[in-house]
Amino acid sequence: MAPKRPERLRHALSAALIALACLLAPCGTLAAWAAYDLTDTSRYVTTMAPLAGDPAVRDAVADTVGAGIMEKVDGRGDVRPLRGTVRPFVHDAVHSFTGTEAFRLAWDSGNRAVHDAVLRALRDESDRDVTVDLAPVTAQVKHQLAVEHVPLANRIPVEHTEVAVLPAQELDRFRKGFHVLEVAGFWLPVAAVVFAVTGIAVAACRRRAVTATALGTALGGALLALAVTIGRHLTLADLPDETQQPAAAAVYDALTATLRHTCWLLIALGLTVALAAWLAGRFAPHRGAGHHRSAAPPRWGSPRSSEAESGGATSHEAPADESQDLQRSP
């Protein structure tokens, strides 16, 4: 028999709600990661701290600081004649400094300052560039060069060398996106859970609804993991300097580590729930099936009833035949 109209409506409503929940699950995960993980300064500093020992990051920082120092040297007439002599010492000193504990402290302090400055710029209405000052690092390098008795090391200028992190012309666009993420980071996961629970509740077969929801969640986690991988490729491809790609890759992987772990969690959780639901449906006992089959009375005119009638007649006639045979015997 075809399902009744209310049952069809329940099927359609459940399917729509579950599909919507599976669509919102990866979007909500991405928004929550951006709104709560990236905006937490302490968590950000903790995430970036191990990169102070990454060789690619250390080389990138050394090249940036060394270029800034040599640019200041070019602006000083009393040091400019020795530019060729000072350059290799500066390069070696900067690379040596990136392996010290002082650099690790400066790295953590710089990341905390940059993160606080970016958050203030996104939440305020200022139109200034977000920059990071390399003067503290330059001062450390100058001190190390002076200890090594490098000629004219004391004359290296220690000035505020600001590197732009977030340009002013991009602030409005980033600010609007940040406000959207703050709202979506909370409401999208909540909406996904509400739609999933409602879709399962109104489903005619809740076990199948649970299986569909779990498989959709696993698929959403896999698609989000694929999007993270594609985003990494596009980010590295957009860099103008290919020598900076290893450092940028290390930073990208560190920032997206929590997001990638969440993707694998969604995949594992979805597949586990789907498997459990399938096993529950396959091995669940069908109570009362045999009882109702044996207890059902035979219909009149059916083969079973005719056999029963014929068998009953035969059983009742058998004693009569036996009695006749006994009477005929002498």
Summary of the structure (lengths in Angstrom):
residues: 330
radius of gyration: 37.9
end to end distance: 67.7
largest distance: 153.5
contacts: 936
relative contact order: 0.13
helix: 80%
strand: 3%
